[in-house]
Amino acid sequence: MVAYIAVLVLALGAIQLGASLSFYQAIDRQTAREDHARRIAELLVVSDRLHAIAPDRTSGAMTTRFLSASVTPAPAIPSGPASSESAAIAHTITAWEPSLGGRSLRVARQAGSGGSDDLVGSIRLADGNWLNFRSIGIGSMWPVAWRAIVMTLLMTASLLALGLVSLHFLNRPLRRLTRAADQIGHGREVAIPEFGPRDLRDLAHAMNHMQARIARLIKDQATSFEAISHDLRTPLARQKMAADLIDDEDVKLLMHANVDEMEALLASLQQFLRAQHMPADPGSIDLTEFIRDVIAPLAHHIDLRPDDSGAITTYPEPLAIALFALIENAMLYGERVTIHIERDEAQRPVIVIEDDGPGIPPEHYEAILDPFFRLDEARSRDTSGFGLGIPTAHRLMTRFDGGLAFGASSLGGLAVRLTIPTPPKP
């Protein structure tokens, strides 16, 4: 938008330049004509008097930097019809000095040596000789052009600066809306101030209203599912009780496994839905000790490399849920899991989780963020899990301004880089 405004201002400047040149040219043509006519009128009167006293000194005494004069027996301007401009100049000369009205005066416009036109003329003196004169630069356009160009450039620069400053202030509400829309797209609720031009106020109000409706829908969805999952646990508990009454041990184990799988699915889905609207307060943690607490039930499977990060401020509960989900996912597909801490370009700590499992092809890195996506969907499901661990961690991290990135592990499997969410500074 700034580029469009700059082009518009430059175009207006070009139009202003053309108009200024035409305007000043018209004004300066008339001004120059009157100035030359006045100088020539004074020259002719003084020359006529000086010639009567000292004829030999007339030419030298009356020649100046911008005006040359000479006395000859014949006129330098031949007789003939004068142009309208020449007639107007002659009339102006006699208007300045009415005493010249009865004299034979010839005026014309000729090309000068400097690239501009000169005003030349001849007037009969009292002794019959002719006083010839040349006034330099009657048609020079460059002084006018330079003045118009300088004024136009100054005006264009002023308008451009004023436009950019105005655009900066006018676009502040729009930039705020853009940032808010990006945060809303990542699942965060943002209270958008409703101020500025009417259209932007209406847009901010609509976005706030939209956020409220989406939050209600997500909360109602989660509440409904929690009620459904609660009601489902009762028949599942009955299934377990019924399974205990079956004599066939294989059937009993199968029924227990199916019930356990259903309960795990309900718990995973509940965690996934909760991740989309769970509130969280920032807090200070010691990162290495925090990771140890999260992996405590699984510590004998994990190689944790300590780090001296010290205390950091983050959202402990979402980070714990996301970290546990990612570690659990790594343990489903690999026998060895390692965790270490790195630093990104902004010097924020990043938790790296690596496993020695089969890994994931890079073309599936986006797909694994979708709920229930499994690479072994077409094969027999020889691993547990429902494809909700990584999506749950992803939604939690994006909601609280963290992030996930995937790559190949040095162990041969998948490496997940968890960027720790950082609360905004007050």
ChimeraX attribute file (.defattr): number of C-alpha atoms within 10 A of each C-alpha:
attribute: neighborCount
match mode: 1-to-1
recipient: residues
	/A:1	8
	/A:2	11
	/A:3	8
	/A:4	9
	/A:5	14
	/A:6	18
	/A:7	13
	/A:8	13
	/A:9	20
	/A:10	17
	/A:11	13
	/A:12	15
	/A:13	21
	/A:14	16
	/A:15	13
	/A:16	19
	/A:17	21
	/A:18	15
	/A:19	14
	/A:20	19
	/A:21	21
	/A:22	15
	/A:23	13
	/A:24	17
	/A:25	21
	/A:26	12
	/A:27	12
	/A:28	19
	/A:29	16
	/A:30	12
	/A:31	13
	/A:32	16
	/A:33	19
	/A:34	17
	/A:35	16
	/A:36	23
	/A:37	24
	/A:38	19
	/A:39	15
	/A:40	25
	/A:41	22
	/A:42	15
	/A:43	19
	/A:44	24
	/A:45	13
	/A:46	14
	/A:47	24
	/A:48	20
	/A:49	15
	/A:50	17
	/A:51	18
	/A:52	12
	/A:53	11
	/A:54	10
	/A:55	14
	/A:56	11
	/A:57	14
	/A:58	21
	/A:59	19
	/A:60	11
	/A:61	13
	/A:62	17
	/A:63	16
	/A:64	10
	/A:65	7
	/A:66	12
	/A:67	19
	/A:68	18
	/A:69	22
	/A:70	17
	/A:71	23
	/A:72	14
	/A:73	13
	/A:74	14
	/A:75	18
	/A:76	19
	/A:77	16
	/A:78	12
	/A:79	9
	/A:80	7
	/A:81	9
	/A:82	13
	/A:83	12
	/A:84	9
	/A:85	13
	/A:86	19
	/A:87	16
	/A:88	15
	/A:89	22
	/A:90	22
	/A:91	16
	/A:92	19
	/A:93	26
	/A:94	19
	/A:95	15
	/A:96	17
	/A:97	17
	/A:98	12
	/A:99	11
	/A:100	18
	/A:101	14
	/A:102	8
	/A:103	12
	/A:104	11
	/A:105	20
	/A:106	23
	/A:107	26
	/A:108	19
	/A:109	17
	/A:110	16
	/A:111	15
	/A:112	17
	/A:113	10
	/A:114	10
	/A:115	10
	/A:116	15
	/A:117	18
	/A:118	23
	/A:119	24
	/A:120	25
	/A:121	25
	/A:122	26
	/A:123	23
	/A:124	21
	/A:125	19
	/A:126	12
	/A:127	11
	/A:128	11
	/A:129	15
	/A:130	21
	/A:131	26
	/A:132	24
	/A:133	25
	/A:134	23
	/A:135	23
	/A:136	22
	/A:137	20
	/A:138	22
	/A:139	20
	/A:140	18
	/A:141	16
	/A:142	12
	/A:143	12
	/A:144	19
	/A:145	18
	/A:146	12
	/A:147	14
	/A:148	22
	/A:149	19
	/A:150	12
	/A:151	15
	/A:152	22
	/A:153	17
	/A:154	13
	/A:155	16
	/A:156	21
	/A:157	16
	/A:158	13
	/A:159	17
	/A:160	19
	/A:161	14
	/A:162	12
	/A:163	16
	/A:164	15
	/A:165	12
	/A:166	11
	/A:167	14
	/A:168	13
	/A:169	12
	/A:170	13
	/A:171	15
	/A:172	12
	/A:173	20
	/A:174	17
	/A:175	12
	/A:176	13
	/A:177	20
	/A:178	12
	/A:179	14
	/A:180	20
	/A:181	19
	/A:182	12
	/A:183	17
	/A:184	15
	/A:185	12
	/A:186	18
	/A:187	22
	/A:188	21
	/A:189	18
	/A:190	16
	/A:191	13
	/A:192	19
	/A:193	13
	/A:194	18
	/A:195	13
	/A:196	16
	/A:197	12
	/A:198	10
	/A:199	10
	/A:200	16
	/A:201	17
	/A:202	14
	/A:203	16
	/A:204	24
	/A:205	17
	/A:206	14
	/A:207	20
	/A:208	19
	/A:209	12
	/A:210	12
	/A:211	19
	/A:212	13
	/A:213	12
	/A:214	14
	/A:215	17
	/A:216	13
	/A:217	12
	/A:218	15
	/A:219	17
	/A:220	12
	/A:221	14
	/A:222	21
	/A:223	15
	/A:224	12
	/A:225	16
	/A:226	18
	/A:227	11
	/A:228	12
	/A:229	18
	/A:230	12
	/A:231	11
	/A:232	14
	/A:233	15
	/A:234	11
	/A:235	12
	/A:236	17
	/A:237	14
	/A:238	12
	/A:239	15
	/A:240	19
	/A:241	12
	/A:242	13
	/A:243	19
	/A:244	16
	/A:245	9
	/A:246	13
	/A:247	9
	/A:248	10
	/A:249	11
	/A:250	10
	/A:251	13
	/A:252	16
	/A:253	15
	/A:254	12
	/A:255	18
	/A:256	19
	/A:257	13
	/A:258	14
	/A:259	20
	/A:260	15
	/A:261	15
	/A:262	16
	/A:263	17
	/A:264	15
	/A:265	17
	/A:266	19
	/A:267	13
	/A:268	19
	/A:269	23
	/A:270	16
	/A:271	18
	/A:272	22
	/A:273	19
	/A:274	20
	/A:275	23
	/A:276	20
	/A:277	19
	/A:278	13
	/A:279	13
	/A:280	12
	/A:281	10
	/A:282	16
	/A:283	13
	/A:284	12
	/A:285	16
	/A:286	14
	/A:287	23
	/A:288	19
	/A:289	13
	/A:290	15
	/A:291	20
	/A:292	15
	/A:293	13
	/A:294	16
	/A:295	18
	/A:296	11
	/A:297	9
	/A:298	14
	/A:299	12
	/A:300	8
	/A:301	13
	/A:302	20
	/A:303	14
	/A:304	17
	/A:305	10
	/A:306	14
	/A:307	14
	/A:308	9
	/A:309	14
	/A:310	11
	/A:311	14
	/A:312	15
	/A:313	15
	/A:314	22
	/A:315	22
	/A:316	18
	/A:317	16
	/A:318	24
	/A:319	23
	/A:320	16
	/A:321	17
	/A:322	23
	/A:323	23
	/A:324	18
	/A:325	19
	/A:326	21
	/A:327	23
	/A:328	17
	/A:329	18
	/A:330	26
	/A:331	19
	/A:332	14
	/A:333	18
	/A:334	18
	/A:335	12
	/A:336	16
	/A:337	23
	/A:338	19
	/A:339	19
	/A:340	17
	/A:341	19
	/A:342	15
	/A:343	12
	/A:344	9
	/A:345	6
	/A:346	6
	/A:347	8
	/A:348	15
	/A:349	20
	/A:350	20
	/A:351	21
	/A:352	19
	/A:353	24
	/A:354	31
	/A:355	28
	/A:356	21
	/A:357	19
	/A:358	12
	/A:359	19
	/A:360	16
	/A:361	12
	/A:362	11
	/A:363	8
	/A:364	13
	/A:365	13
	/A:366	10
	/A:367	14
	/A:368	19
	/A:369	19
	/A:370	15
	/A:371	16
	/A:372	16
	/A:373	16
	/A:374	17
	/A:375	13
	/A:376	10
	/A:377	9
	/A:378	7
	/A:379	8
	/A:380	7
	/A:381	11
	/A:382	7
	/A:383	9
	/A:384	11
	/A:385	17
	/A:386	15
	/A:387	20
	/A:388	23
	/A:389	27
	/A:390	26
	/A:391	22
	/A:392	26
	/A:393	28
	/A:394	24
	/A:395	25
	/A:396	28
	/A:397	25
	/A:398	19
	/A:399	24
	/A:400	24
	/A:401	18
	/A:402	21
	/A:403	18
	/A:404	20
	/A:405	13
	/A:406	18
	/A:407	16
	/A:408	17
	/A:409	18
	/A:410	11
	/A:411	17
	/A:412	14
	/A:413	21
	/A:414	24
	/A:415	24
	/A:416	22
	/A:417	20
	/A:418	25
	/A:419	22
	/A:420	24
	/A:421	24
	/A:422	16
	/A:423	15
	/A:424	9
	/A:425	4
	/A:426	3
